[in-house]
């Protein structure tokens, strides 16, 4: 197949992926309070509404709080776990590693229902704590995978050298290992935060009626009254994702982070 | 002395992750398993007992219908998605590193989008006032603007959109490590590009493709929102009914039983996919 045909195929598929986003972006610029495309008039008031209209602003605040705290939790569980699985190849460490990946691999509705009954029995159903912890546990897999990739790239002879010079395990970790894996830790945090911002079913099942996050708010509007603010919220999601992943690609090696590596390749 | 130190370091490191995962992941699943045997209480939630009623409902045509819809939709979507995603990933991985990075940023962004956003975007795109129908009418291809959602086609499009980035990202590692010289050799020996693809690339990538098919199948099987937004009630899948039973019908035991069923099916399939992937890594390629 010629290069042109190949690129055309990739282009058409990318166009398919972009089409709904383009329509959403157009709809978000409507003047009237209706979802029209092409948009009628031009206005950015629906973006302003996202920050000024009380219910949208509070949903946005909830989402950001949950995303930040849940990602902190996910990273702080993932870091010792990844380090453990990397430094000891014990069956226990491997089983624990698998357990950390599992919540993310399974259909989210299963974890969502598990969390629902768990928080119900604790009497914490409907609290923001439930949303934060559930998201944190659900998203451990992401920093776990990125940090493990970072650890695999660490040259073990560096550690041997530090050991020989008398550094104990703690010093080796803080002065040698940690600085080397920091970029992977940051991208793990970023992946988890973006996915938490977008997560719907778990947030809905554990506290959907009291802690309204942005996706829940969008879905409720989808049922009970359309407004272009939904579209501006959606555009915000896309922009956040593109910015975060763009930054990861800019400061790190995205293809490698996603598993592409062939020795001898520039 | 050192050995003891190392062992204590092991346990300090293991303590926090094991505690968090045990309390917030293993315990919830144990409770869910228990609840699936509980008795539903009219007007309340549930009462402890050992009741197989929820599992016996699996034998009803109601559940059979849900299962049939869920599996057909997921299998259809997985086939379509992988058929497009495989050549896409192959072509993309040959592009320059910078272009690849840009495409991957976009793919990751689409992947991270909430099902809510995807459902909303597609229902708008397929709606009467803001979508394809409008455009086709503008071009004079159809008489007046019409809506294409909700419907089976709309749902399939949405599910394909949801699964596509996953398919690309699961196949990307092995596809990008594929030695381009293999296909080049086939081309030099006079095979047409299509023939080289079918007789060299496809067989090497068989396991990767099967792995991706299974993962997209599991992933689409887990879709809970698109069937509600883009489909009609007869297209509701297992997760939609799980949510519906738990939240709106207040029948948590039945929801839990269905979730356990979905869990077992998914675990079995993910295990199968991992096994397919693991053997691939053992290849010296």
HADDOCK unambig.tbl for C-alpha pairs under 7 A between the chains (distance, minus, plus):
assign (segid A and resid 1 and name CA) (segid B and resid 193 and name CA) 5.54 0.50 0.50
assign (segid A and resid 6 and name CA) (segid B and resid 91 and name CA) 6.08 0.50 0.50
assign (segid A and resid 10 and name CA) (segid B and resid 88 and name CA) 5.75 0.50 0.50
assign (segid A and resid 10 and name CA) (segid B and resid 92 and name CA) 6.98 0.50 0.50
assign (segid A and resid 17 and name CA) (segid B and resid 161 and name CA) 6.95 0.50 0.50
assign (segid A and resid 20 and name CA) (segid B and resid 121 and name CA) 5.15 0.50 0.50
assign (segid A and resid 20 and name CA) (segid B and resid 122 and name CA) 5.78 0.50 0.50
assign (segid A and resid 20 and name CA) (segid B and resid 125 and name CA) 5.82 0.50 0.50
assign (segid A and resid 21 and name CA) (segid B and resid 121 and name CA) 6.58 0.50 0.50
assign (segid A and resid 23 and name CA) (segid B and resid 125 and name CA) 6.28 0.50 0.50
assign (segid A and resid 24 and name CA) (segid B and resid 121 and name CA) 5.94 0.50 0.50
assign (segid A and resid 35 and name CA) (segid B and resid 130 and name CA) 6.55 0.50 0.50
assign (segid A and resid 36 and name CA) (segid B and resid 129 and name CA) 5.56 0.50 0.50
assign (segid A and resid 36 and name CA) (segid B and resid 130 and name CA) 4.71 0.50 0.50
assign (segid A and resid 37 and name CA) (segid B and resid 129 and name CA) 6.65 0.50 0.50
assign (segid A and resid 37 and name CA) (segid B and resid 130 and name CA) 4.02 0.50 0.50
assign (segid A and resid 37 and name CA) (segid B and resid 131 and name CA) 6.59 0.50 0.50
assign (segid A and resid 38 and name CA) (segid B and resid 130 and name CA) 6.72 0.50 0.50
assign (segid A and resid 77 and name CA) (segid B and resid 16 and name CA) 6.85 0.50 0.50
assign (segid A and resid 77 and name CA) (segid B and resid 17 and name CA) 5.09 0.50 0.50
assign (segid A and resid 80 and name CA) (segid B and resid 13 and name CA) 5.49 0.50 0.50
assign (segid A and resid 81 and name CA) (segid B and resid 14 and name CA) 6.73 0.50 0.50
assign (segid A and resid 81 and name CA) (segid B and resid 17 and name CA) 6.11 0.50 0.50
assign (segid A and resid 84 and name CA) (segid B and resid 13 and name CA) 6.77 0.50 0.50
assign (segid A and resid 96 and name CA) (segid B and resid 18 and name CA) 6.85 0.50 0.50
assign (segid A and resid 106 and name CA) (segid B and resid 266 and name CA) 6.53 0.50 0.50
assign (segid A and resid 107 and name CA) (segid B and resid 219 and name CA) 6.41 0.50 0.50
assign (segid A and resid 107 and name CA) (segid B and resid 222 and name CA) 4.51 0.50 0.50
assign (segid A and resid 108 and name CA) (segid B and resid 222 and name CA) 6.71 0.50 0.50
assign (segid A and resid 109 and name CA) (segid B and resid 222 and name CA) 6.79 0.50 0.50
assign (segid A and resid 109 and name CA) (segid B and resid 239 and name CA) 6.11 0.50 0.50
assign (segid A and resid 110 and name CA) (segid B and resid 259 and name CA) 5.41 0.50 0.50
assign (segid A and resid 110 and name CA) (segid B and resid 263 and name CA) 6.73 0.50 0.50
assign (segid A and resid 114 and name CA) (segid B and resid 28 and name CA) 4.83 0.50 0.50
assign (segid A and resid 114 and name CA) (segid B and resid 29 and name CA) 5.36 0.50 0.50
assign (segid A and resid 114 and name CA) (segid B and resid 32 and name CA) 5.48 0.50 0.50
assign (segid A and resid 115 and name CA) (segid B and resid 28 and name CA) 5.77 0.50 0.50
assign (segid A and resid 117 and name CA) (segid B and resid 28 and name CA) 6.81 0.50 0.50
assign (segid A and resid 117 and name CA) (segid B and resid 31 and name CA) 6.82 0.50 0.50
assign (segid A and resid 117 and name CA) (segid B and resid 32 and name CA) 6.38 0.50 0.50
assign (segid A and resid 118 and name CA) (segid B and resid 28 and name CA) 4.94 0.50 0.50
assign (segid A and resid 118 and name CA) (segid B and resid 31 and name CA) 6.68 0.50 0.50
assign (segid A and resid 137 and name CA) (segid B and resid 24 and name CA) 6.99 0.50 0.50
assign (segid A and resid 194 and name CA) (segid B and resid 112 and name CA) 6.75 0.50 0.50
assign (segid A and resid 195 and name CA) (segid B and resid 112 and name CA) 5.57 0.50 0.50
assign (segid A and resid 198 and name CA) (segid B and resid 112 and name CA) 6.74 0.50 0.50
assign (segid A and resid 198 and name CA) (segid B and resid 113 and name CA) 5.95 0.50 0.50
assign (segid A and resid 198 and name CA) (segid B and resid 114 and name CA) 4.59 0.50 0.50
assign (segid A and resid 199 and name CA) (segid B and resid 114 and name CA) 5.92 0.50 0.50
assign (segid A and resid 200 and name CA) (segid B and resid 114 and name CA) 6.78 0.50 0.50
assign (segid A and resid 215 and name CA) (segid B and resid 116 and name CA) 6.22 0.50 0.50
assign (segid A and resid 219 and name CA) (segid B and resid 116 and name CA) 5.99 0.50 0.50
assign (segid A and resid 234 and name CA) (segid B and resid 117 and name CA) 5.91 0.50 0.50
assign (segid A and resid 238 and name CA) (segid B and resid 109 and name CA) 6.48 0.50 0.50
assign (segid A and resid 241 and name CA) (segid B and resid 109 and name CA) 5.03 0.50 0.50
assign (segid A and resid 242 and name CA) (segid B and resid 105 and name CA) 6.41 0.50 0.50
assign (segid A and resid 242 and name CA) (segid B and resid 106 and name CA) 6.66 0.50 0.50
assign (segid A and resid 242 and name CA) (segid B and resid 109 and name CA) 5.64 0.50 0.50
assign (segid A and resid 245 and name CA) (segid B and resid 105 and name CA) 5.43 0.50 0.50
assign (segid A and resid 246 and name CA) (segid B and resid 105 and name CA) 5.85 0.50 0.50
assign (segid A and resid 249 and name CA) (segid B and resid 101 and name CA) 6.39 0.50 0.50
assign (segid A and resid 254 and name CA) (segid B and resid 101 and name CA) 6.18 0.50 0.50
assign (segid A and resid 255 and name CA) (segid B and resid 101 and name CA) 6.39 0.50 0.50
assign (segid A and resid 258 and name CA) (segid B and resid 173 and name CA) 6.86 0.50 0.50
assign (segid A and resid 259 and name CA) (segid B and resid 173 and name CA) 4.67 0.50 0.50
assign (segid A and resid 260 and name CA) (segid B and resid 172 and name CA) 6.81 0.50 0.50
assign (segid A and resid 260 and name CA) (segid B and resid 173 and name CA) 4.62 0.50 0.50
assign (segid A and resid 260 and name CA) (segid B and resid 176 and name CA) 5.61 0.50 0.50
assign (segid A and resid 260 and name CA) (segid B and resid 177 and name CA) 6.41 0.50 0.50
assign (segid A and resid 261 and name CA) (segid B and resid 177 and name CA) 6.23 0.50 0.50
assign (segid A and resid 262 and name CA) (segid B and resid 177 and name CA) 5.37 0.50 0.50
